[in-house]
Amino acid sequence: MRFLLLLILLFYSALSAEERTEFCSQDRICVVYVQDEFGADIYFRNQIALPTTKVTLEIDAKVTNMKSSRKLPLTTILSGNGEQKLFRLNVNNTNKKWIYQINYRWILGDYNAQHDDSIVYDLPIEKGKKIRINQAYNGEKSHTGDNRYAIDFGLLEGSVVTAARDGVVVDTEDRFTEGGFDMKYINSANFVKILHSDGTIAQYAHLKPQGVVVKRGQMVTTGQIIGYSGNTGYSDGPHLHFEVYKPTLRLKKETIPTKFRTPSSDAEELVEGYLYWRREQGVPPQSEIVDREGIKICTGIVETEGIGCSLQMYSARSPIVIFIPMVKPDEYRISVIFKKNKTGFEPKNFKWDTKSEWWITYLEVDLKEEGMVMDGDWTASISVDGVPIRDVNFSVEK
């Protein structure tokens, strides 16, 4: 979040002619002061210059032998892309030295904005992509305080990021190249910020270097590609940080809980650990416990990923692994029945219970039995809480 305190300390006794000077905060919000022998006019300018852009700005001044034309501190909205004169500091006695010190802070957005709670957001991922929510609302790792209603999507670096709602791009950054779970990276995240029709702003953060494909002022529609995920800024690994926010009068960021269209609901809040994907228009909601298409026969597991899962044939000399991604992790009874096709061998039934913290579940199985011919075609029948989910066919060679 761009949020800065800038101090400008000036000492003058007398000026013979008008003098203009300016300072800019992160090349975005600039203060311009035009001085003469009787004081200084104070202007502000928004460098991210769009007619629709608004910035909440807080200004104060410490003065000696001067008086402000407006009561300070002042909190106001800086609109549009022109310079705006906000107040004047007049010298009380021109025969004495006069001093002023200007402080200002700013945050992108209008504190008067009111979120339209009837809006349902799309998942900010491309069609066909399945993603896990690494951290949801009030996440213990980093979603507290101002960030409590943010969401971390478990996207790998370079994954497509799409707009979750229509709007206009009001700020971007993609020059940063580093990141890590260290506060020194707190202001080093690449991002896209999109202004919505209700005045709220969506932030898509931790994008990869040069990973922004939209420009300030560009109108975007839901589902449009806006960039590529990465691991820049304050981040413990590749992911997409998403939030919708508005500023407060105290120039804090107020994140807003949002609802999404998901495979199982037309409007729901996302849950940490759950698996989601974009549901096609016209397809009715359907609740699923496990990812049917993601069930695989593998040769092993590394962390939470299966390996050797795309083989046409598996070796009879090694165990196999049945890999089952959970859509909604919870406590379930899993049953897997292994059956050798077109034989009289008795099927082998394995059962186990899952836990709510398991994002995937798997079982390593050795199908070898004394006197049993292993090579041939097999079927693994998976059930959850007694409900058949899927049959997976595979082949074994000697």
N, C-alpha and C positions, 0 to 999 in steps of 0.2 A: 504494500500500500504506500503510495507516494504521500508523505506526510512529513513536513519539514519545518523547523524553526530557523529563521535567518535573522541575524542581527546586523544592523547597519548603524555605525556610530559616526556622527559628523560634527565637526566643530567649526563655527564660523563667527567672525566678528563683523565683517562687512563685505559686501560684494558690489562691484561697480557695474556689473551687467548680469543678465539672466544666464544661468548655467543649468544644463540638463545632464543628469547622470542616471544610470539604471543598473540594477542587479537582478539576476535571474536564478530561480531555484530549479535545479535539474533541467534547465532549458525548457521549463514549462510555465511557471508563474513568475512574472517579472514585476518589480516595483520600480517606478520611474519617479524621480523627484526633480522638479524644476524650481531652482532657487533664484531669488533676487535679494536685494538688500533689505527687504522687509519680511522675509520668511521663505517658505517653500510650499509649493503645490505637490500633493502626493497622488500619483496615478498608479493604477495596476493594469497589467495586460496578461491575457491568457495566451501562451505561446502555442497551445494545442488547438488553436484557432478554428473553431467550427461554430456556425451560427447556433447550433443546438447544445453546445457545451456549456455546462454550468459548473462552477467551483465554489465550494463553501470556504470562505476566507475569514480568518480572524486576525485583526491588526491591533497593535497597541503601540504607544510611544512614551518614552521618558524624555522630558524636556527641561531645559533651564532657560529662563527668560523668554519663554514662548507659550502660546496658547493655541489649542486645536479648535477648528471651526465646528467640529462634531465631537460628541461625547465618546471617549475611549475608555476601555477597549470596545472595538466595533466588530460585530459578526455580520457578514453580509454575503450576498450571492454575486459572484462575478460571472456575467453572462456574455456569450458571444466572443468575438475576436478583436474588438477594438479596445483602445485604452479608455479607462474610466477614471475620472478624477473623483477620489473618495473623500478627501478633506484637505484643508490647508492649515499649516502651522504658521501663525503670525508672531513676529518678534514684538515683545512688549516694549523694550527700550533698545533702540538701534545703537546707542552709545556704549552698550555693554556687550560682552561676549555672549553668544547664544549657542546652545547645544541641543541636539536632539538625537535620540536613539529609537529606531523603528524595529519592532519585532513583528513577524507575521508567520502564520501557519496556514496550511491549506490542505484540502482533501477534494478529490474529484467527485462531483455530484452535488445535488441539491438537498439540503436537510429537510425541505418541505415535501419531498417525494413520498408517495403512499403506494405501497405495493398492491397490485391487483391480484388478490388471492384466488381469483377464479382461473388464473392462468395455469395451464399444465405444461410443463417443460418436456422436451424430448431429451433422450440420453445423448450426450455430446460425442457420440462415437459413430463410425460408419456402419452401414447396414451389414449384417452378417457377422459382426464382431461381438464376441462375448467377453465381458469384463467382470472382475470381482471388485466390490467396494472395499478398499483397504482401510478406510477410516470414514466414519459417517458423522452425524451430528453429535456434539459433545464427546468426541473421541479423546481418549486419555493422552494420546501422544502429543498432539498439538492443536486440537480443535476445542479450545477453551477461550473464555473471554470474548474478544472481538471476533474470533474465528469459530465460535461454537456451532454455527449453522453452515459450515463448509463441508464439502465432500471430496474425498480422494478416490479417483478412479484408477484401478490398477493397470494402466496402459504401459506397454513397453515403449522404450525410446523409439521415436520415429513413427508412432501410430498416428493415424488421422484423427484430428479433433474437429468437431463440427459445432455449429451454433445451436444452442439448446432452445433459442427463442429469437424471433425477428428483432432487429434493432439496427443502430448505426454505430460503427466503430469510432470510439472517441479517444483511444490511446493504445499504443502498442510499444513493445520493446523486444528486440531479439538479438542484441549485441553481446549479451553475457555468455560466457563459455564454461563457467565453473559452478559447482554446487556441492553441498554437503550438509550434514546435520550439525551445523555449527553456526552460531549467531553472526559470525562474520559474513555469512552469505545472505543475511536477512533481506537486503535490498538488491540482490543480484539475480532475481528470477526474471526470465523472459515471460511476456504475457500479452494477452489481448483483452481489452475492456470494451464492452458493448453496452450502449445506452438503450434502455427499453422505453416504450411509449409512456409508461407510468412514472418515469424519472429514475427508476432503480438502475443499477449497473451490474452486469455479470462480469466476473473476472475469471479468465482461463489462464492458469499460471504454471510455471516450471517447464515452459516449452523449450524445445531444443534450440541451440544456436542457429540463427538464420531460419528459424522455424515458423515465422509468421508469414502468411500469404495474403493478408488483407491490409488495407491502408486506412489511416484516419479519414473520416468522412464517408467511408464506403457503407452503403446499405447492405445488410446481409439478411438472409432468410433462414428459417429453421432447417437444419440439415446441411447447410452450406459449409464446405471446408474452410476453416479459418487458420489452421496451423497444424503443427506436428508436436506430439508430446515429447518431453525430455526429462532432464534431471538438474536443471539450473536453480540457483538460489538455495533457500533453506529447505533441504530435502534429504530424506534418508534413502532414496532410491527412485528410479523412474516412475512417474505417475502423473496424472492430471489433477490439479487442485481446482475445484469449481466452487464458486460462491456467488450469491446475489446479495447486494448490499445497498445501503443508503447512508449518507453521513448523518451525524447528530450535531446538535448545536455546540457541543463541546469538541467537535471535530474528531470524534471517534467513529469507527466503522461499525455500523449495526448490520450484521449479517441476518438474512431473512430465510426462514424455513420454506422450502419450495417442494412442490409435488411433481412427479414425473409420470409419464406414460410408460408402462412396463409390460412385460409379457403376461403378467397375471393381474394387472389392474389398469383402469383408465386414469387413475390419479392416486398416487401413493408416495409417501416419503421413503427414501432408500435406506436399506438396513446394512450395517457393517457385516461383511462376510458373505453377503448374498451375491449370487451371480445374475447378471442382467444382460439383455440384448434388446435391440430396437425391434418392436413388433410392427409388422407391415400394416398399412392402412387397410381396414376392412376385415382384419383377422380378429376374432373375438378374444378377450382375455382367457387365459388358461393357466391354472396353477400347477406347477411342477415341483417335485421334491428334489429330484436329481436331474442332471443334464443327460437326457437319453442319448443324444448324438455324441456326447463326450465320453461315454463309456467305451473303454478300450481294453484289449488284451495286450500286455506289454511284457518286456523281459526284465524290467526293474523300475525303481523309483529313485529319483534324485530330488531331495527336498519335497516339493509338492507337484513335481512334474513327472509323468511317465516317460520312460525311454524304451526304444525298440518297439514302438506301438504300431508301426505301419508295415510290419512284416507280412508276407504272404504265407510263410511257413515258420513254425516254432519248433525248436529242438526238443526231442524227448529226453535228452540228457540234463536239461535245466528246468527249474521251476518256472511257472508263468505267473504273471501278476494281473489281476482284474482291477482296473483303475476306474473309480466312480466319482466324478465331480458332483458335489452337492449344490443344488440351486438355493435351497433354504436350509442351511445347517441347523440341525436340532437332534433330538434323541429319537432314533428310528431303529427298527429291527431289519437288518439286511439279510437276504437269503440268496445264495447263488448255487444253482444246481448244474453240475458239469455232467454231460451225457455224451458218450461216444455214439455217433450216429450209425444206424444199421447193424447194431450188434446186440447181444443179449447181456452185456455187462451192466451191472447195477449202477445207476447214477450216484454220484457223490454230492452230498448236500452240505454246504457250509453256511453257518449263521453267526452273526455278530451284531452288537449294538453300537450305534454311533453316539458321539457327544456333540453338544451344540457348538463347541469351538472347532470342530473338524470341518474344514472347508472342502476337503476331499476325504474319501475313504478307499482303502484298497486291501486286497488279500493276496498273499503269496501262496501258491498252491503247487504241490508236487503230485502229479497224477499217476505216478508210477505205482503199480501194484504187482505183487508176485504173480507170474504167469500171465500178465495182461499185455497185450500188444498195443503199444502206445501210438504208433503211427496211424494216421487216418484223419477223418473229419470229426470235429467236436462242436457241441453247442453249449454255451453258458447261458442259463436262464436266470435273470436278475429280478427279484421282487423286493418291494419295500413295504413293511407292515402288512405283508400278505397280498399286496396288489402287484400283479405282474407289470414290469416296466419295459424290459427289452430282452430279446434273444440275440446273442452275439455268436456268430459262427467263425470257427478258426480251424486250422489244420496243423497237425504235428508230424514231423518226420523223424526217422531214427537218428 
